[in-house]
């Protein structure tokens, strides 16, 4: 079994932005920016963006998206987020579409069984 570190982040769009504007910005501007830095290919093993969908009988979602990012280790996760490219190119873009103080972060150890 392979053990990986998974970072799950629940995110809310910044005030004044519609949900569709948020989805478009994340998809068309932010994700390409993230993919443009070499550290993404070097450290990120898997990156998933989940967007809530209406589901009868379930509460309305409290967040606009969930991001899941897999790394081989906490050291790799730290190297990614502390890299100059992430800090100077990717991180400053977050305030353009995210309510940063509302983000919920969860670092987990994921054991892949299948």
N, C-alpha and C positions, 0 to 999 in steps of 0.2 A: 504494500500500500504506500502511496505517495502522500506525504503531508505537505500542505501548502498554507500560506498565509493569505486570507481573504479579507479585504477591506470593503465593508459595505457602508455606503453613505446615503442617507435619505436627504433629499434636497427640495427646496421650495424656491420658486422663481422670485425675482426681486419685485418690489412693489411697483405698480404702474405697467407691468408687462402682462399681456394675456398669456394663457396657457399655450396657444398656438405660436405666438411670438417666441416664447421660451423654447418650445420644441424645435422650431426652425433655427434659432440661434445656436442651440446646443449642437444640433445635427450639422448645420451648414458652416458654422464658424468655429465653435469650440473644439469639437472632435477632430476636424482636420488640423487644428493648431496642436492639439495633443499628439496626434500621430506624426507630426512633422519633426518632433525632437527625437534624436537617436536613443535617448534613455528609455523611451517607451518600448522600442523593440528590444533593448538590452535587458530591461528588468520586468516588464509586464508580461505575464504568461497568458492572461485572459482578461478581457474587458467587456463587461455587459452593461447595457443601459436598459432599464425596465421602466415603462410608462404605464401608470394605472389605467385600467379599463373599467367601464361601468359593470357592476356585478350585482344583480338583484339579490336582496337579502343581506348584503354586506354594507358596512358604513362607507360613506364617501371618503375618498383618500385624503389624508392629512398632508401629503407631500406630492410634489409634481413628478418626481422621478426617484429611482433608486439606482445607484451606480455600484457595481461590484467589480473589484479589481484584484486579481490573483498575483501573488509574488512567490518566489521560491523560499524567501526568508524575511524576517523583520529587517535584517540588514539591507537586503535588496530594496525593500519598501522605503526605508529611510534614505538610501542612496538615490532613489528615484525622486522623492519629494524634496530632498536637499540639494539636488543638482542645480547648477546655475541656469541651465536651459528651462527647467521647470519653474524655478523661482522668478526668472526674468521674463519668460515668454508666455507660459501657461497660467500660472497663478494670478497675475494681474488681470487676466481676462475674466476671472470668476465674478468680480463685482459688476460686470456688464450684464449678467443675467441671473445671478443667484442672490438669495437672501442669506448671506454667509453666516450670521449669528444663529439662524434657525436650523442649520445643518446638524444632523445626528450621525456620528461616526461610530463604527463598531469594527475593531480589529479582531479577527477570529483565526483560529487554527482549524483549517478544514482538512478532513481526511477523506480522500477520494476512495470510495469503496468499489464503485463500478466505473 
